[in-house]
Amino acid sequence: AFSVAVDQKGSVFIAGVTAGDFAGTHAGSLDIIVAEFNTTGDLQWSQQIGTSDNDAVFSIALDSLGNAYVGGWTSGTLGQANAGSFDAILIKLSEQVPEPSCSLLSLLAMIGGLCGRWKEDR
């Protein structure tokens, strides 16, 4: 993990990359991973997001509503054609049971299937 955050309940959130199947099917060279662990270290949920190219996040922040925000880059296509080399991304994961939803926060359009179940939250 490249980044760690702790929420008000003491749950630990991690954000980083994987080169394999961590929380889903490996999509490309590097995929994004985000996960939450409770205070006893049990995995609560995890999300793997990727394109056929390289995708990575390097920071995570939490808000008081239980949402996680991760920032990084992609060399693939997340919502629109890549503008060249590495494009910046900001992803919001909204906590839901049993898994969080996922949406891109930017002018990018959401591609169906990118993050599994999601709701648009702009």
KEVO-952422 format. One line per 4 residues: number of its first residue (from 0); their letters; for each residue x, y negated, z negated of N, C-alpha, C. Coordinates in Angstrom, 1 decimal. Each point is the difference from the previous one (the first is absolute). Last residue first. Layout:
N
NUM) a) X,Y,Z,X,Y,Z,X,Y,Z ~ ...
***
This chain:
122
121) rdek) -22.4,-13.2,7.9,0.7,-1.2,0.3,-0.8,-1.2,-0.5 ~ 0.0,5.4,0.3,-0.1,-0.8,-1.2,0.8,-1.3,0.3 ~ -2.1,5.1,2.1,0.6,-1.3,0.4,-0.3,-1.0,-1.2 ~ 0.6,5.3,-0.6,-1.0,-1.0,0.2,0.7,-1.3,0.4
117) wrgc) 1.2,5.7,0.2,0.3,-1.3,-0.3,-1.2,-0.9,0.1 ~ 2.4,5.4,0.5,-1.2,-0.8,-0.3,0.4,-1.4,-0.4 ~ 3.8,2.1,2.5,-1.1,0.8,-0.5,-1.2,-0.8,-0.2 ~ 3.9,-1.9,1.9,0.1,0.1,-1.5,-1.1,1.0,-0.5
113) lggi) 0.4,-0.7,4.7,1.3,-0.4,-0.5,0.2,0.3,-1.4 ~ -4.0,0.7,2.8,0.9,1.1,-0.3,1.3,-0.4,-0.6 ~ -2.4,-3.5,3.1,-0.7,1.1,-0.7,1.0,1.1,-0.3 ~ 1.5,-5.1,0.3,-0.1,1.2,0.9,-0.7,1.1,-0.8
109) mall) -0.1,-5.6,-0.6,0.2,1.3,-0.6,-0.2,1.1,1.1 ~ 1.8,-5.2,0.9,-1.2,0.8,-0.1,0.3,1.4,-0.6 ~ 2.8,-4.8,-0.9,-0.1,1.3,0.7,-1.3,0.6,-0.1 ~ 1.7,-4.1,-2.0,-0.9,-0.2,1.1,-0.1,1.3,0.8
105) slls) 0.8,0.5,-5.1,0.7,-0.9,0.9,-1.0,-0.2,1.2 ~ 0.3,3.7,-3.9,-0.3,-1.4,-0.3,0.8,-0.9,0.9 ~ -1.9,5.4,0.1,1.1,-0.9,0.2,-0.5,-1.4,-0.2 ~ -1.8,4.5,-2.5,-0.2,-0.9,1.1,1.2,-0.9,0.1
101) cspe) -2.2,4.7,-2.8,1.1,-0.7,0.5,-0.4,-0.9,1.1 ~ -1.8,3.0,-4.8,-0.2,-0.3,1.4,1.2,-0.9,0.5 ~ 0.0,4.0,-3.9,-0.1,-1.5,0.3,-0.3,-0.2,1.4 ~ -1.6,4.5,-2.7,1.1,-0.6,0.6,-0.2,-1.5,0.3
97) pvqe) -3.4,2.9,-1.9,1.3,0.5,-0.6,1.2,-0.6,0.5 ~ -2.7,-3.2,-1.2,0.0,1.4,-0.3,-0.5,0.9,1.1 ~ 2.7,-5.0,0.0,-1.4,0.7,0.1,0.2,1.4,-0.4 ~ 3.0,-5.0,0.6,-0.2,1.2,-0.8,-1.5,0.5,0.1
93) slki) 2.9,-2.8,3.7,-1.0,-0.3,-1.0,-0.3,1.4,-0.7 ~ 4.3,-2.4,2.9,-0.7,1.3,-0.3,-1.0,-0.3,-1.2 ~ 2.8,-3.0,4.1,-0.8,0.0,-1.3,-0.6,1.4,-0.2 ~ 4.4,-2.2,3.1,-1.1,1.0,-0.2,-0.6,-0.1,-1.3
89) liad) 3.4,-2.6,3.8,-0.5,-0.1,-1.4,-1.2,0.9,0.0 ~ 4.6,-0.8,3.5,-1.3,0.5,-0.3,-0.3,-0.3,-1.5 ~ 3.6,-1.4,4.5,-0.4,-0.1,-1.4,-1.4,0.6,-0.2 ~ 3.4,1.5,4.1,-1.1,-1.0,-0.4,-0.3,0.1,-1.4
85) fsga) 4.3,1.4,3.5,-0.7,0.3,-1.2,-1.0,-1.2,-0.3 ~ 1.5,1.0,4.9,0.8,0.5,-1.0,-0.8,0.2,-1.3 ~ -2.9,-2.4,3.1,1.4,0.2,0.4,0.8,0.4,-1.3 ~ -4.8,-0.5,0.4,0.5,-1.2,0.6,1.4,0.0,0.4
81) naqg) -4.0,3.9,-0.4,1.2,-0.5,-0.7,0.5,-1.2,0.8 ~ -5.2,1.3,0.3,1.3,0.3,0.6,1.2,-0.6,-0.8 ~ -4.4,0.9,-2.8,0.3,-0.6,1.3,1.4,0.3,0.5 ~ -1.9,2.3,-3.7,-1.1,-0.9,0.2,0.2,-0.8,1.3
77) ltgs) 4.0,2.5,-1.5,-1.0,0.0,-1.1,-1.1,-1.1,0.3 ~ 4.5,2.6,2.4,-1.2,-0.7,0.3,-1.0,0.2,-1.1 ~ 5.6,0.2,-0.5,-1.1,0.7,0.8,-1.2,-0.9,0.2 ~ 3.9,-0.7,-2.7,0.5,-0.2,1.4,-1.0,0.7,0.9
73) twgg) -0.5,-2.5,-5.1,-0.2,1.2,0.9,0.7,-0.3,1.3 ~ 0.1,-1.9,-5.7,0.1,-0.1,1.5,-0.3,1.3,0.7 ~ -1.3,-2.5,-5.1,1.2,0.6,0.7,0.0,-0.3,1.4 ~ -3.0,-0.2,-5.1,0.5,-0.7,1.1,1.2,0.7,0.6
69) vyan) -4.8,0.8,-3.3,1.4,0.4,0.3,0.4,-0.8,1.3 ~ -3.9,0.1,-4.3,0.4,-0.6,1.2,1.5,0.4,0.3 ~ -4.7,1.7,-3.2,1.5,0.0,0.3,0.3,-0.6,1.3 ~ -4.4,-0.2,-3.9,0.5,0.1,1.4,1.6,0.0,0.0
65) glsd) -3.1,-0.5,-3.8,0.4,1.4,0.3,0.5,0.1,1.4 ~ -1.4,-4.1,-2.4,-1.2,0.8,0.4,0.4,1.5,0.4 ~ 3.0,-3.7,-1.2,-0.7,0.4,-1.2,-1.2,0.9,0.3 ~ 4.4,0.1,3.2,-0.8,-1.1,-0.6,-0.9,0.5,-1.1
61) lais) 5.2,1.3,2.3,-1.4,0.4,-0.4,-0.8,-1.2,-0.4 ~ 4.6,1.5,3.4,-0.6,-0.9,-1.1,-1.4,0.4,-0.3 ~ 5.0,1.7,2.8,-1.4,0.2,-0.4,-0.4,-1.0,-1.1 ~ 4.1,1.1,4.2,-0.5,-0.7,-1.2,-1.4,0.4,-0.3
57) fvad) 2.6,1.6,3.8,1.1,-0.2,-1.0,-0.5,-0.7,-1.3 ~ -1.6,3.3,4.7,-0.4,-1.1,-0.9,1.1,0.0,-1.1 ~ -0.5,2.1,5.4,0.5,0.0,-1.3,-0.6,-1.2,-0.8 ~ 0.4,3.2,5.0,-0.9,-0.9,-0.8,0.6,0.1,-1.4
53) ndst) 1.2,1.7,5.5,0.4,-0.3,-1.3,-1.0,-0.9,-0.7 ~ -1.9,2.9,4.0,1.3,-0.6,-0.1,0.3,-0.2,-1.5 ~ -4.1,1.8,1.5,1.0,0.9,0.6,1.4,-0.6,-0.1 ~ -3.4,-1.5,-3.7,-0.1,0.0,1.4,1.0,1.1,0.5
49) giqq) -2.5,-0.7,-5.2,1.1,0.0,1.0,-0.4,0.0,1.4 ~ -1.1,0.6,-5.7,-0.5,-0.8,1.1,1.2,-0.1,1.0 ~ -2.0,2.6,-4.8,1.1,0.0,0.9,-0.5,-0.7,1.3 ~ -1.4,0.4,-5.6,-0.4,-0.3,1.3,1.3,-0.1,0.9
45) swql) -2.2,1.8,-5.2,1.1,-0.3,0.8,-0.5,-0.3,1.4 ~ -1.6,0.7,-5.7,-0.3,0.0,1.5,1.3,-0.4,0.7 ~ 0.1,1.3,-4.6,-1.5,-0.3,0.1,-0.4,0.0,1.5 ~ 4.1,2.5,-3.0,-0.3,-0.7,1.2,-1.5,-0.2,0.1
41) dgtt) 2.8,0.4,-4.7,-0.8,0.8,1.0,-0.3,-0.8,1.2 ~ 2.4,-1.4,-4.2,0.8,0.4,1.2,-0.7,0.8,1.0 ~ -1.6,-2.2,-4.2,0.7,1.2,-0.3,0.8,0.6,1.2 ~ -2.6,-4.1,0.3,1.0,-0.2,-1.1,0.7,1.3,-0.4
37) nfea) -1.9,-0.2,5.0,-0.5,-0.5,-1.2,1.1,0.0,-1.1 ~ 0.5,-0.8,5.4,0.2,1.0,-1.0,-0.6,-0.5,-1.3 ~ -0.2,-1.0,5.8,-0.2,-0.5,-1.4,0.1,1.2,-0.9 ~ 1.9,-1.6,5.3,-0.6,0.9,-0.9,-0.2,-0.6,-1.4
33) viid) 1.6,-0.5,5.7,-0.5,-0.8,-1.2,-0.6,1.0,-0.9 ~ 3.3,-0.1,4.9,-0.7,0.7,-1.1,-0.3,-1.0,-1.1 ~ 1.4,0.1,5.7,-0.2,-0.7,-1.3,-0.7,1.0,-1.0 ~ 3.3,1.7,4.1,-1.3,-0.4,-0.3,-0.1,-0.7,-1.3
29) lsga) 3.8,1.4,4.2,-0.2,-0.4,-1.4,-1.5,-0.4,-0.1 ~ 1.1,2.2,4.0,1.3,0.1,-0.7,-0.2,-0.4,-1.5 ~ -4.6,1.3,1.8,1.2,-0.4,0.7,1.2,0.1,-0.8 ~ -4.3,1.6,-1.5,-0.4,-0.5,1.3,1.2,-0.4,0.9
25) htga) -1.7,3.6,-4.2,1.1,-0.9,0.4,-0.2,-0.4,1.4 ~ -3.9,1.3,-3.5,0.8,0.5,1.1,1.0,-1.0,0.4 ~ -1.5,-0.1,-5.1,-0.8,0.1,1.3,0.9,0.6,1.0 ~ 1.7,-1.3,-4.1,-1.4,-0.2,-0.4,-0.9,0.1,1.2
21) fdga) 4.6,1.3,0.5,0.0,-0.3,-1.5,-1.5,-0.1,-0.4 ~ 3.2,1.8,4.3,-1.4,0.0,-0.5,0.0,-0.2,-1.5 ~ 4.2,-2.1,2.7,-0.7,1.3,0.0,-1.5,-0.2,-0.4 ~ 3.6,-3.3,-0.3,0.3,0.6,1.3,-0.7,1.3,0.2
17) tvga) -1.1,-4.7,-3.1,0.3,1.4,0.0,0.4,0.4,1.4 ~ -0.4,-4.8,-3.5,-0.1,0.7,1.3,0.3,1.5,-0.2 ~ -2.1,-4.1,-3.4,1.2,0.3,0.7,-0.2,0.7,1.3 ~ -2.3,-1.7,-5.2,-0.1,-0.2,1.4,1.4,0.2,0.6
13) ifvs) -3.2,0.9,-4.9,1.3,0.0,0.7,-0.3,-0.3,1.5 ~ -2.3,-0.5,-5.4,-0.2,0.0,1.5,1.3,0.0,0.6 ~ -2.3,1.2,-5.2,1.2,-0.4,0.8,-0.3,0.2,1.5 ~ -3.0,-1.0,-4.8,0.2,0.8,1.1,1.2,-0.5,0.8
9) gkqd) -2.1,-2.1,-3.9,1.3,0.7,-0.2,0.2,1.0,1.2 ~ -3.6,-3.3,-0.6,-0.3,1.3,-0.7,1.3,0.8,-0.3 ~ 0.0,-4.1,2.5,-0.4,-0.3,-1.4,-0.3,1.2,-0.8 ~ 3.4,0.6,4.2,-1.3,-0.7,-0.2,-0.3,-0.2,-1.5
5) vavs) 4.8,0.5,3.0,-0.8,0.6,-1.0,-1.2,-0.8,-0.3 ~ 3.9,1.1,4.2,-0.8,-1.0,-0.7,-0.8,0.8,-1.1 ~ 4.5,0.5,3.9,-0.9,0.6,-1.0,-0.7,-1.2,-0.7 ~ 3.2,1.4,4.8,-0.6,-1.0,-0.9,-1.0,0.8,-1.0
1) fa) 2.6,2.3,3.3,0.8,-1.3,0.1,-0.6,-1.0,-1.0 ~ 0.2,5.7,0.2,-0.8,-1.2,0.0,0.9,-1.2,0.0
***
